[in-house]
Amino acid sequence: MSEHSLSKTDLAKKAAAAYQSITSQVAQVIVGQEQVVEQSLIALFAQGHCIFVGVPGLAKTLLVSTTAQALGLDFNRIQFTPDLMPSDITGTDILREDPETGARRFEFLEGPIFTNLLLADELNRTPPKTQAALLQAMQEREVTASGRTYKLAQPFLVFATQNPVEQEGTYQLPEAQLDRFMLMIQVGYPSLEEELEVVKRTTRPQNVEIKPALTQEDLIAYQALVRELPAADEVVSYAVRLTRATRPDDPLATEKVKRLVRWGAGPRAGQSLILAAKARALLNGRLHASRDDVKALAPAVLTHRVLTNYQAEAEGVSAQDIVNHLLEELKRG
């Protein structure tokens, strides 16, 4: 039976079952990090790009490559370095000669961005000019090179990793690029028990086979279903009010926001909150997004879109602290 012939209820059940299967496959390789895995799959089902932030050695790259295998997606990885050029990402024209006629012509050689899931590894180790090569692909799902535009295959998603910007040899990501990431996923250190298991697994012979839990066609069907799921007006209102409350010049802003925030989240944040909430609902077998879905995803959606000022830095208040503060304030309202 095709996905198109199933009811929305049946599709939701299948999506929830697929989610459990994918997480089981990933757990064969990745120890712990359940929330990280959940949020990355929410981004995939919501057709949103995401960026993983954490110090080196926390298996960010391994997580993305394993997830691609579990989803049966074509996968390419770009290691971002200071000398990487935009054409190294998008592709370039090369001169080819016809062996029979000797005629020469330019032919476009596709870059690694032509895939389903692109891992932009250590994105902030390359200058902003090269980072910008991803912008059109992330927003429009197409690439322009040498005056011609090429459509990217569907699904197309960018999963990027970023080392803390305080580390040597890193660049601050432009706000315009950060805003195109639906989620910023914080990858923390494992617990003692998890780290013991990591060391045991990685210091003995490994023979793990990751089997795709769904097809590309399945994923596209689920992505379409996410957009069809309803979100009550009250849920949408909550997401929009939460977004607007991050802006220091908005009437909904608290005194803390007015004092410590330089720029708040734009309208794309509200869109991302609702889409991510719908995806979370679907992965849990539900056919409507709730306020709890929005609250659970607000830190991952909003934190990288809130720019604090020097006063906040002096007081040790982070963008994450601001988002948590607003979640508490709107709970009272």
PEQUI-V32742 format. One record per backbone hydrogen bond with DSSP energy under -0.5 kcal/mol. CO is the residue of the C=O (numbers start at 0). NH is the residue of the N-H. Records with the same first field share a line. If there is no record, write none. Layout:
CO->NH / NH
//
This chain:
1->4
2->5
6->10
7->11
8->12
9->13
10->14
11->15
12->16
13->17
14->18
15->19
16->20
17->21
18->22
19->23
20->24
21->25
22->26
23->27
24->27
25->28 / 29
28->30
32->36
33->37
34->38
35->39
36->40
37->41
38->42
39->43
40->44
41->45
42->47
43->46
48->181 / 182
49->159
50->184
51->161
52->186
54->57
58->62
59->63
60->64
61->65
62->66
63->67
64->68
65->69
66->70
67->71 / 72
68->71
69->212
73->115 / 116
75->118
77->79 / 120
80->83
84->87
85->88 / 89
86->90
87->111
88->112
89->110
91->108
93->95 / 106
95->104
97->101
102->97
104->95
106->93
107->109
108->91
110->113
112->114
115->117 / 156
116->75 / 118
117->119 / 158
118->77 / 120
119->122 / 160
120->79
121->124
122->125
123->170
126->129 / 130
127->131
129->132
130->133
131->134 / 135
133->137
134->138
135->139 / 140 / 141
136->140
140->151
142->144 / 149
144->147
147->144
149->142
156->117 / 158
157->49 / 159
158->119
159->51
160->122
161->53
163->166
166->169
173->176 / 177
174->178
176->179
177->180
179->48 / 181
182->50 / 184
183->185
184->52
185->187
190->194
191->195
192->196
193->197
194->198
195->199
196->200
197->201
198->202
199->202
200->203
206->208
207->209
208->210
214->218
215->219
216->220
217->221
218->222
219->223
220->224
221->225
222->226
223->227
224->228
225->228
229->288
231->234 / 235
232->236
233->237
234->238
235->239
236->240
237->241
238->242
239->243
240->244
242->245
243->246
245->247
246->249
249->252
253->257
254->258
255->259
256->260
259->308
262->306
265->268 / 269
266->270
267->271
268->272
269->273
270->274
271->275
272->276
273->277
274->278
275->279
276->280
277->281
278->282
279->283
280->283 / 285
281->284
286->229
288->231
289->293
290->294
291->295
292->296
293->297
294->298
296->300
297->301
298->302
299->183
301->304 / 305
302->305
304->306
305->307
306->261 / 262
308->312
309->313
310->314
311->315 / 316
312->315
315->317
317->321
318->322
319->323
320->324
321->325
322->326
323->327
324->328
325->329
326->330
327->331
328->332
//
